[in-house]
């Protein structure tokens, strides 16, 4: 038979209702503040544009993979708004289509890094002592190398350049950064009254970490996620530019810039438009991160 529900006193019921109302008001305040933030709204509008292009670019443009050898390196015109590249492919179509691979790789890599980094940071910050020392020394080893160098090293070890491998590599190199942020936040929360109360109730450490501490450190984790997303976009493009990310004929922006940098002086449009597209996406994510940071951490 199921256990009978515990009877709460009127004071407990009132406290629970007050806490729920406070959380509801807090969420409403955050939403209203974000909607009133020019920084957040501009970033969100740009990001939304690229999401739409990633999903429906083929509806608005020609085939980004179509080759026309009779119109190679054609300058911008009515027929080809952003001109064509060295193989006659439409730069406008490839620029819009280039949002798709980066908006698949970067968010998935950020999500994996967020999950792994949050887990490591939670365990290290909650237990402290030997557990904290061991985990943080391993994190320090990974942080000794620059992000791109570490990513190139992992890619060379894995001997693959598929989308999933690139996602995994970016997640690996960003996990230590996320774990550091989460750990520092958890350390400040582990001695709070609600954690002490949970311990006195005899709750398991795993429940306290996930059920009590994690919800209270979500705001800085959300801000960290948006910051890492911007870096993930740039890292993905950099790996492709270096020939270690996505491979031809992908319209990925980093790869497109790499393929056409040799003709930059005679066909600037083959490089400038993908570069501007990449810059606008990174800037939009950073604007969103800045808006979230101002509202959530207030």
N, C-alpha and C positions, 0 to 999 in steps of 0.2 A: 504494500500500500504506500502511496506517496506520503511524505512527511507533511504534517499540518503546517500551514503558514504561520510564521511567528507574528505575534500580536504586537504591534507598535504602539507606543504611547502617543498621545496627542502632540507632545513636544517633538518626538522623532518624526512624526508625519509632517509637522509644520516645517521642521528643518530640511527634510527631503524636498518638500515643495518649494521652499525658498531657494535651495541650491539649484533645482531645475529651472526656476524662473530666472535666476541670475545667469545661468548658462544660456538660456534663450535670449535674454537681453544682450548678452555679450556677443552672441552670433549676429544678432540684428545690427548691433553697433558696428561690427567689423564689415558687414556687407554694405551698410550705408556709407561708411567711411571710404571704402574702396571705390564705390560708385561716384563719390565726390572727389576722388583723387585724380587730377589730370595725368599724373605720371603713370598710374596703374591703367587708366582707361586708354591712353595712347598706346601703351605697350600691349594691352589686350587686343586692341583693334588691329594692330600690325600682325600679331600672332594669329588672330582669327583669319586674317586675309591669307596667310601662308598655309594655314590648315585647310581652308577651302581650296586653295590651289593644289595642295597635295592630294586632295580627294577627287577634284573635278577638273584638273588642268587640261585633260584631253578633250573636254567639252568645249573649251574656249580656244584651243590652239590646234595646230597641225601635229602630226606624229613626231615626237621628239627624236625618234630613231631613224626617220626617213632620210636617205642620202640622195643628194642631187648634185652630181659632179659638174653639171653645167653652170652651177651658181655657187662656186666656192669663194669664200671670203668676200661675199657681197656686202656692201655697207648697209646700214639701216635704211629701209625704204617702206613704201606702202605695202609691198608684197611680203617683206620680212622686217617687222618693226625693229628688231634688235640685230638685223643682219644675219649672215650665215657664217659657219666655221670652215675649217680647211677641207672638210668632206662634204660641204653643202648642206649640213643640218641646220635647221632653224634655231637660232640662239634664243629667241623669245620662248619658243616651245620648250626648249631644254632648261631654260632658266626657271620657268614655272614648274616644270616637272621635277626639277632638282630639289624642290621642297619635300617631296615624298620620302626619299631615302633618309634624309637627315631627320625628319620628324617621326621616323620609325626607330632609327638607331638611338638617337639622343634620349628620348623619353624612356625607352625600355632600359637602356644602360643606367640612366639616373634612378629608375625604380629599383633595379637590382642592387645598385650601390647603396641606396637608401635603406633597403631591407637588411642587407648584410652589415652596413655601418651602424645602423641603429641597434642591431642585436649585439654587436661587439661593444658599442658604447654603453648600452644598458648593463651588460654583464660586468664590464670593467668598472663603471662608475658606481654600481650598486654594491658589489662585493669588496672592492678596493683590495688592499693587501697584495698577496702573491698573485692572485688572478689578475689584478689590475696591472701589476708590474710586467708579467709575462706578455699579456695582450698588447700593452702599450709599447713594449720593446720591439715586438714584431711589427707593429704599426710604424715605429720610428725607422726600422730598416727599409720599409717600402717608401717612406717619405724622404729618404736620403737622396733618391733619384728624382729628377724632374719628371713631370707627368708624361711628356712625349717620349722621353728616353725609356721610361719604364714600359710604356705601351709598345714601343718598337721592340723591346726585349721580349716581352710576352708573346707578341705576334711571331717573332722569329722562332721561339720555342714551340709554339703550336703549329707552325708550318701550314697556316691556312689564312685566307683572306675573305671568307664568307661573311655575310651580314651578321650572323649569329656570333661568330668569333670576334668580330669588331665590337659588338655589343658587350660580350663577355669581358673583353680586354678593357674597354672604357670603364665598365663597372668595377673591375679589379683595381684600377689605378685611382678611382675616386672613393672607394670604400674606406681607406684609412682617413681621408679628410673628413668624411661624414662621421666616422666613429669618434674622432677627436671632439667634434662639436657636440655630439650627443653625450659623450662622457662628461664633459665639463658641465653640461646642464643637469645631468643626473646627479652629479656630486652635490650640487646645490639643493636638490630635492630630497635626497635620501634621509636627511635629518629633520624633515618637516614633520609637523604633528600628525598628519594623516598617515604617514608611513609608520610612525611609532605606534599609532593606534592599531594599524593592521598587524604589526608584529605582536602586539599584546593580545590580539584576538587569535593568535596562533596561525595566521595565514601562511601559506607556502611562499618561499622567496620568488618563485616563478610567477605566482599570482600577483604578488605585490609589484613586481617589475612591470608586468603587462597590464594588469588591471588598475593599478594605482598610480605608478610613476609615469608610464608611457603617455596616458592621456594628458598629463600635466606638462610634458615636454614636447607635445605636438607642435605648438606655435613655432619655436625655433627650428624644429625639424622641417616644417613646411617652408620656412624661409630658406633654409639650407638646400632644400630640394630645388627651388627655383634658381638659386645661385649656381648649383651644380649643373642644372639643365643648360644654362648658357655656356658653361665651360665644356659640356659634353658636345654641344653643337659645334663649337670651335675645334675641339679635339678630333671629332669625326671628320671634319673637313680637312684638317691638317694631315691626318693619316692618309686620306685619299690623295691629297696633293703630293705627299711623299711616295705614293705608289704602294702603300701598305694597307689601304682601306678597300673600298669598293673598286671594282675593276671595270674597264670599258665593256660595253657601250653605255654604262650607267650615266644618267644626266647629273649625278652628284656634283654639287658646286665645287668642292675642292678638286675633284678629278677633272672637271671641265676647265678650271683655271690652269691646272697642271698641263693638260693637253694643248692649251692654246697660248701658254706664256711665251713660247718661241716666236709667235707671230704678233706679239703685242704691239710692236712699233708700226706694223702695217695694217693690223686689224684689231684696234684697241677694243672694239665692241665685244669681241669673243671672250675677253677677260673682265672688263669693267662691269658689265651687267651681272654676271654671276657673283662677282665680288661684292657688289652693292647689295644684292639679294641676301647673301650670307651676313653682311654687316647689319642689315635691317632686322633680320631674325634674332641675331645675338643681342642687339640693342633692345629689341622688344622684350625679350626674356629678362634682361637686366632691369628694365623699367618696371616690369611686373614685380621682380624681386625687391626692388627699392620701395615700391608702393606697399607691398605686404609687410616689409620690415618696419616701416613707419607706423602702420596701423596695428599689427599684431603685437609688437613689442612695446607699444605705448602703455 
